[in-house]
Amino acid sequence: MNRKLLAEAIGSFFLFATVIGSGVMAEQLSGGNVAVALMGNTVATGAMLFVLITMLGPISGAHFNPAVTLVMRLRGEVGSGSALTYFVAQIVGGVLGVWAAHVMFGLPVIQFSHHARTGFGQWTGEFVATFGLLITILGTVKARPQWVPASVALYITSAYWFTSSTSFANPAITIARSLSDTFAGIAPADVSGFVLAQLAGALAAMLCGRVLFDDA
């Protein structure tokens, strides 16, 4: 269990540091072009996901996401105690990753985002993004387990662009991004709406996954 928790913490650290750090770098280099900045943020995140899932998946399952852990708990693939400790490792490791990105770019370590992300369209985007992520995981684990790292990385790379919310799809990273007043941030007041939409999307994907994959 200690190895699994360390894997979840390290994976969350590097994933969240990548989201924030690449967002800062992209904004600095894009000359005000938001599309270029988002492309830089997207490519870095997708690439890091592939590396982390490939490396740490055999140890912890490479969740890095409380929505993924919740679904795995409800499916009986992890116990309640393990799920709770995964949640803690993901949030603590992820917040440390955000702070590390701030240090690397010479920003104040403790800060809060002013980037408003709210409204029905954004919540729908998070529902769709999280639903798609969990369906991707459940389906690929069933059909082609060796392709999980590539499938998840490619899905998130795509979802950054086809969802209105730019696909947070992760309650822990939503919380952590509220602590960064940078390109990838989200205002603390808007976190709850995103998290509720993410959890709803994850649960819907779990139910749909039972129909699609469990008896296949």
Sequence and secondary structure as in RCSB ss.txt:
>XXXX:A:sequence
MNRKLLAEAIGSFFLFATVIGSGVMAEQLSGGNVAVALMGNTVATGAMLFVLITMLGPISGAHFNPAVTLVMRLR
GEVGSGSALTYFVAQIVGGVLGVWAAHVMFGLPVIQFSHHARTGFGQWTGEFVATFGLLITILGTVKARPQWVPA
SVALYITSAYWFTSSTSFANPAITIARSLSDTFAGIAPADVSGFVLAQLAGALAAMLCGRVLFDDA
>XXXX:A:secstr
 HHHHHHHHHHHHHHHHHHHHHHHHHHHHTTT HHHHHHHHHHHHHHHHHHHHHHHHHHH    SHHHHHHHHHT
TSS HHHHHHHHHHHHHHHHHHHHHHHHHTT  SS        SHHHHHHHHHHHHHHHHHHHHHHHH GGGHHH
HHHHHHHHHHHHSTT     HHHHHHHTT  STT   GGGHHHHHHHHHHHHHHHHHHHHHHTTT 
